[in-house]
Amino acid sequence: HAHGWPDVNLFFGGVHTARRSAQRGFEGVGDPRREGVAIVV
């Protein structure tokens, strides 16, 4: 799901993501600048 902003936006938030890879299974990354973490259980 993606949201496009109608005007220029200066949002400086963190970046966190998760994905499923056929070769590596589930992966995740949390932006350490925003205390983000990823744990695969």
C-alpha positions as CSV (number, residue, x, y, z in Angstrom):
1,H,0.0,0.0,0.0
2,A,1.4,3.4,-1.0
3,H,0.2,6.9,-0.5
4,G,1.1,9.7,-2.9
5,W,1.0,13.2,-1.5
6,P,-0.7,15.8,-3.7
7,D,1.8,18.5,-2.8
8,V,5.5,18.6,-1.8
9,N,5.8,17.1,1.7
10,L,8.7,17.5,4.1
11,F,8.0,14.5,6.4
12,F,11.2,13.4,8.1
13,G,10.1,10.2,9.7
14,G,11.8,6.8,10.1
15,V,12.0,4.1,7.6
16,H,10.9,0.6,8.5
17,T,10.3,-2.3,6.2
18,A,9.5,-6.0,6.0
19,R,9.7,-8.5,3.1
20,R,9.5,-12.1,2.2
21,S,12.3,-13.4,0.1
22,A,12.1,-16.8,-1.7
23,Q,15.8,-17.4,-0.9
24,R,16.1,-16.0,2.6
25,G,12.6,-16.2,4.1
26,F,11.3,-13.2,6.1
27,E,13.5,-10.2,6.7
28,G,12.9,-6.9,8.4
29,V,14.8,-3.6,9.0
30,G,14.0,-0.9,11.6
31,D,15.5,2.6,11.3
32,P,17.8,3.0,14.3
33,R,17.3,6.8,14.2
34,R,13.7,6.2,15.3
35,E,14.5,3.3,17.7
36,G,13.2,0.8,15.1
37,V,13.9,-2.9,15.3
38,A,13.0,-6.0,13.4
39,I,12.6,-9.5,15.0
40,V,11.8,-12.6,12.9
41,V,10.2,-15.3,15.1
